[in-house]
Amino acid sequence: MEANWKPFRIKVVEPIRLLPRAERERKLKEAGYNLFNLQSEDIYIDLLTDSGTGAMSQAQWAALMEGDEAYAGSRSFEAFLDTVREITGLPYILPTHQGRAAEHILFSCALEPGKYVLSNSFFDTTRANIKACGGRPVDLPSPEALDPESDRPFKGNMDVEALEAFIAEKGKDQIAMIVLTVTNNTMAGQPVSLENIRAVSEIARGNGIPLFIDACRHAENSFFIRERELGQGDRAPLEISREVFSLADGCTMSAKKDGLGNIGGFLAMRDRKLFERCRERLILVEGFPTYGGLAGRDLAALAVGLREALDPEYLRDRVGQVRWLAERLRESGIPVYWPPGGHAVYVDAGRFLPHISPEEFPGQALACELYLEGGIRASEVGSAMLGREARFQFVRLAIPRRVYTREHLEAVVAALVRIAERRDSIRGMRLVAGAGPLRHFLARFEPLPG
């Protein structure tokens, strides 16, 4: 069978347009050089995020039409509950309107101020939710993750030796929980091996520390385990995901990623007492426990999408599309983090624009140039987003699921190649408004004078 065959065909299309260059310049200036402030209708190719931006299948649309909008005890919730339990094996499940709500509820109920939360790497909202609850987030990525060129299969792993050393130094009573992010978004969407998850689980259980999985891209991670890890090639992604969840005490999930939904998420766990505290909090901030901030139709669509995301052919196409883009960019001399992950290509703006210091936000500068050059919106994952904690200066090209064709991605490559031809003339940026751990969502910038 041909390697590049598509496991779907297009049934509905949405018109898009490419604004003239002068109009893009005006729009970007009005947005304060922050691509979050641009309007969707002013974007040609939108790679800002893969969260909630995918296309739903005909089966999801059919389920949506049958959504039960009862305030309590809807059949849509029962379908959703059955699916989540089938995949995770976790008994206690709370739906939420998206992943950050699940994080907020978990940390507000399980985290004592001053205690540490350890991870392979936290993404922006997870880190901010921990800090908002008085916790102390600590990243312990694998050392090989810090080499953007090494072609290692599981650069999203947690540093097990550093984990053991941190527990020994601080004491297990000072650690509220461990969170494994699969795949590791901050570290260029890199997968975590099953061997690493097993090792972290053994350490956590040996020290009585709860282990939670940030599972928004667990299906993509399971596909990488199947493709790259010795002894896993004959297992289905569903079987691998079930083992991953069996090694944890619970999980949070934004189902806007590997739930193939436009909205939604959940919090799941084994601890009944923690569940009861979280359930009470959920009622206060999200809604009744059988809808949790979602319409019944959303729950019904997620019940289908969570299963579809584990289909091996869908995952082959999904991961293959990301890899194709990464390979074309690398062949064109564009520095990208290697190997590519499952949901995005991370252009290394620090290497692309070496004349711009991290304090002058090279990633933000490159993201703005990409919009000006091709009407393409991407997100910065560097010093604008993460401040001094940023290890890299990335521009993330997050590919929405089942949305763009190869021709769209060829336009992205062409735009970056044109930018590369004039890279020395690109200036850094200055932050003129915005503060706090989530400043990148609302900040405003301006180009530095030439």
Phi, psi and omega in degrees: 000140182297139185291333186256020180288146183265134180273020177203166171232158186278132183244330179226140179236156178238129180289141174228165181216157176251112180293153174300153183305314182299323179288324176296320178299317180293317180298318182292320178296317178297330180278002182067030180054032174240115187291342174296336183273356178283152176275145182303323183291348179263008182252137175272304177235121188255104179246025181299318182202158172258012185267106177078008186255005182280173177263132178278154180277169177298327178292324177292318178295323177296317178296321180301320180293339179260012182302137179262115186266022176299141181297322183226138172068034182288154178291335176296321176295321180297320177295317177298315180299315180300319181293313181297319178293323179297320183280315188265333186071007181273135189279330188247118190227134178234121176285148176223166184285338170191180189296321182294333175291319176298318178298314182299315181295315180299308186290326180290339181258340189240357189245120174274137180305138178093346181273156184271147168236123187254145182208163168293324167182135177269144170270180195299308185289327178296311179300316182294321178295321178296313180296322180296334179264010177086007181276173183235097182286138180226126177268133177230065181287157174299139179304328182292341178293338183278357175256105185289350184256340185291133184266069180257147190284334187225066182281359175272359184300158171274146176282101186295320179296319178294325177298311180297320180294321180294317179297318180295322182285313186271335184093137185297334181290343180268002182247117184286319180189168172246137178238120175259121180265118182233120348290170187273094189298312182298324177269055170062029177067029184281143182284162178246132183285155176296323177300318180292319179297318177299317182295316179296320178298318180297319178294316181299312182291326178294336180253003180068030180256126180298141176244123176243145177259127167276101198257020188297335178235039183295327182293316176298319179298318179294326176296317178297320177300316179298320185279331192243340189262134182303131177085002184251358189295337181265001183265145176284150177306322178300315180297319180293316179299320178301319179293319179303311181293329180294340182272356185244166177268349179173184180203156163247152178211130163273109181281007173283352176255266183276023166253354179056031179252162176272348177200155174123159177187187177198163173237130182225150185198173178257335187279113182296319182293319176296320178302317181295322177293317180293323179297319179295318178295321179301316180299324182290319190248342184241311182150185181299148186298347177259009169221331170048045177088002182245150169286156179302324180295327177294316178299320181295318179294323179292324179302327177278314185296324179299326177283317181299326182295342180263004178290125184301324181288321174300314182294323177301315180291318182299306181293324180295324179294318177297316181295321179302313180298316180298318180295319180294321179294317181297318178298333181271004178085012178274124181288120178233153175292136186234142356282164179293150177272207188261342187234348186202158169254133182252106176281131182274093183293333177297321177276330180291322182235067186295343180279355179254124182284159177304329179291345179252015169056067180299326179295318178295320178298316181291321178299320178294319178298324180295322176291316181297322184284319188224009183068024185258128179257128176227178180239145175278133171233085184196221186288336175291319180278314192251358179063220183290346180280354181291127176269337180225165174246087186260153158245117184268123174260088183274123187265116175301149185281127174062035186244308188256151179264174178298327179298322176297316182291328175298326177293326177295314179300313182298320180296316180293326177295318178295320178296320181300328181293340181233024187301327184294341181270353183284133180261159175284183183239159174239134177281123181250344177201140178127134179210166176093173186291345179242031185298331185298337179290328189238354186297161172232141183233170168211149180294144174288150180296147181279000000 
